[in-house]
Amino acid sequence: MFTEFEYTNEIMKIKGIDVVVEYNMRALLMYEKIGGQFNPNNLEDFCFPNNLEDLCKLLYCCVVTGTSGLDITYQEFIDELGKSQSPYVVLLEFIDFLNDMKMEEADEE
């Protein structure tokens, strides 16, 4: 059964805009385009990054595709994340979301 996941962080604002972080196919396609290494034989590594750079890229893609009206480059996103948010908290919450999603997927099997 296909389940749509949406991760929303109410306190996250970028450039004064409340952002919605959506983990969906559009975000994954954008992630692949900006450097995620897609391998159909190892889909889990692509969908659940295990290094900081790829995690930040995936988060960026989820923010950009989930928030209309937000025009921001990856570099601007990283800069904005560092000055207006607690990067540790934002990344920890995103990791928790990904881990919850991975556990839900395992429960369905």
C-alpha angles and dihedrals in degrees: 000000000000115000124191113224125204124182114196125183107195095197097051113106127169121189088350093303123119104235130214116210110211122183103204143128093277090056092048092050091050090047091054090049094054095047114295109141107234116202116169089205092058106033094155093065090052097046095041109038118208101200132065098244095052091043090054091047092051092047089050091052092048091051096046095047093043100048120063116208095028110123107182137138122227092253092050089049092054091047092048092047090054097050106035103031138040098255091201093056094044093049093043091053091047091049090049089051092050092047091049090050091049091050092049089051091051091050090055091056 
